[in-house]
Amino acid sequence: MRISTAQIYDRGVDSIERQQTVLSRNQERIASGKRIQTPSDDPVGAAQTVTVTQSKDRLGQYDANVAAAGDALGQNDSVLSQIQDLLQSVRTTAVSGNNASLSDRDRQSLSNDVAGQLQQLITLANSRDGDGRYLFAGYGSATQPFAADAAGVVGYNGDQGQRTLEVAPGRSMPIAFDGSSAFMQVRNGNGSFAVTPAPANAGTGVASVGSSVNPALLPGDTYRLQFNVAGSVTTYDVLDVTSGSTVSTGNAYASGSAITVAGMQVSVSGAPATGDAFTLAPSSSQSLFATLQALVTTLATPTAGNAAAAAAVQNGIGSALANLDQGLDHVLSLRASAGASLRELDDLSNGNSARSVQYDQTLSRLNDLDYNKALSDFARQQLALEAAQKSFAQVSKLSLFDYL
């Protein structure tokens, strides 16, 4: 086969260019430290690299969400901790007010103190985060959640939505408590039922908070203890207010003795008057604000020379103490929930860190260059290029003109 001079030159140049291209690509790999420069270098490895990189990017977003959720829950817990301390302080004040030796002026001073703490509670419930959003407003975080009306009744203006963040695949974590569940839905009484004296009571009967001695017997009905006094004998009737029936009549009363009704046990001390009554009703929801406001009113009630008013104050303070205990338990429950979420976030953060290391190792295996092999290939390719260049120089001299 005849080979023309033009073919010799074309093939020589093509060979040199191929060797230069191979050498250049290897030089790029050595300079970058990456084995795959373009998908054509390793299609399978390039596809795996894209998949692992996307997974690592998603993990980075989860890490950011975990950090944001931790900050939000930390702020909630901090405010709830202050509220817990405030309720404990109010409880101490209530215990101090339940002292028969205090004058009306003394109790008024305590009432003013609780009124100030009520305003502080409203301020804490309207706390904001670093972005100016209300913590306890639900989804409508731009709306102030709590405000008192002209009568001093504190209402909730937010919604019952609970803001969440996706902190892991398929795991959305609540990062705030809505104000309704946090402050407006606290069980009153002892948590099972509440004992309430009739407003018109004229005697000195004072009821205990009561307890549930047999939860299985609690029917959910409301009962009333109705007292009757004949001479020196005091008896009481038990009425089922819900059904309108009479449970028992003429029961002997002894101050401080336990009275058991449908799984509920309560004691009444003092001397009730004819017609005095105490209602035993299933516990219902009451706001923390209403609990403090009722205590303000109770402590401000004058009792000088009025035994019935003094008994009413004792009943009011006893009810406030029970409601405050329920409020403290409720806040502790919220803090426990926040603490459990924070612990889960710590676990997720540690898990994300471990997965990030695994992704880095996988990317390193797929992409990182084997420098020993690359440098060996570079030396071999460089030698091949030099050989191609020298051989071309020699072959290009094979011309008849060189022999004329």
Buried (B, 14 or more C-beta within 10 A) or exposed (E): EEEEEEEBEEEBEEBBEEBBEBBEBBBEBBEEEBBBBEEEEBEEBBEBBEEBBEBBEEBEEBBEBBBEBBEBBEBBBEBBEBBBEBBEBBBEBBEBBBEEEBEBEBBBBBBEBBBEBBEBBBEBBBBBBEEEBBBBBBBBBEEEBBEBEEEEEBEBBBBEBBBBBBBBEEEBBBBBBBBBBBBBBBBBBBBBBBBBBBEEBBBBBBBBBBBBEEEEEBEEBBBBBBBBBEEEEBBBBBBBEEEEEEBEEEBEBEBEEEBEBBBBBBBBBBBBBEBBBBBBBBBEEBBBBBBBBBBBBBBBBBBEEEEBBBBBBBBBBBBBBBBBBBBBEBBEEBBEBBEEBBEBBEEBBEBBEEBBEBBEEBBEEBBEBEEEEBEEBBEEBBEBBEEBBEEBEEBEEEEEEEEE
